[in-house]
């Protein structure tokens, strides 16, 4: 069973906390996706260029 912390008794504050958490999650996933895309491009670009040279010759 999970424990839940109530940050505030006020519904508005709880909704703001949920919205903040969702925005943070989106931001983290976007940053992670950008980092993974960059890493993939860094690894694949030399391979792609090598393959293009072989096709051209």
C-alpha positions as CSV (number, residue, x, y, z in Angstrom):
1,X,0.0,0.0,0.0
2,X,1.3,3.4,-0.9
3,X,1.5,6.3,1.5
4,X,0.1,9.6,0.3
5,X,1.0,13.0,1.7
6,X,-1.6,15.7,1.8
7,X,0.1,19.0,1.1
8,X,-2.9,21.1,1.7
9,X,-6.5,20.6,2.7
10,X,-7.6,23.1,0.1
11,X,-8.7,21.6,-3.2
12,X,-7.2,24.4,-5.2
13,X,-3.8,23.8,-3.7
14,X,-4.0,20.1,-4.4
15,X,-5.0,20.8,-8.0
16,X,-2.0,23.2,-8.4
17,X,0.3,20.5,-7.0
18,X,-1.0,17.9,-9.5
19,X,-0.6,20.4,-12.4
20,X,2.9,21.2,-11.3
21,X,3.8,17.4,-11.1
22,X,2.4,16.8,-14.5
23,X,4.3,19.8,-16.0
24,X,7.5,18.5,-14.3
25,X,7.0,15.0,-15.7
26,X,6.5,16.5,-19.2
27,X,9.6,18.6,-18.9
28,X,11.7,15.6,-17.7
29,X,10.4,13.4,-20.5
30,X,11.1,16.0,-23.1
31,X,14.7,16.6,-21.7
32,X,15.3,12.8,-21.7
33,X,13.9,12.4,-25.2
34,X,16.2,15.3,-26.5
35,X,19.2,13.7,-24.8
36,X,18.5,10.3,-26.2
37,X,18.0,11.8,-29.7
38,X,21.3,13.6,-29.5
39,X,23.1,10.5,-28.3
40,X,21.6,8.5,-31.2
41,X,22.6,11.1,-33.7
42,X,26.1,11.3,-32.4
43,X,26.5,7.5,-32.7
44,X,24.7,7.1,-36.0
45,X,25.9,10.1,-38.0
46,X,29.4,8.6,-38.7
47,X,27.8,5.3,-39.7
48,X,25.3,7.0,-42.1
49,X,28.0,9.1,-43.7
50,X,30.2,6.0,-44.2
51,X,27.3,4.2,-45.8
52,X,26.6,7.1,-48.1
53,X,30.2,7.2,-49.3
54,X,30.1,3.5,-50.1
55,X,26.9,3.9,-52.1
56,X,28.3,6.9,-54.1
57,X,31.5,5.0,-55.1
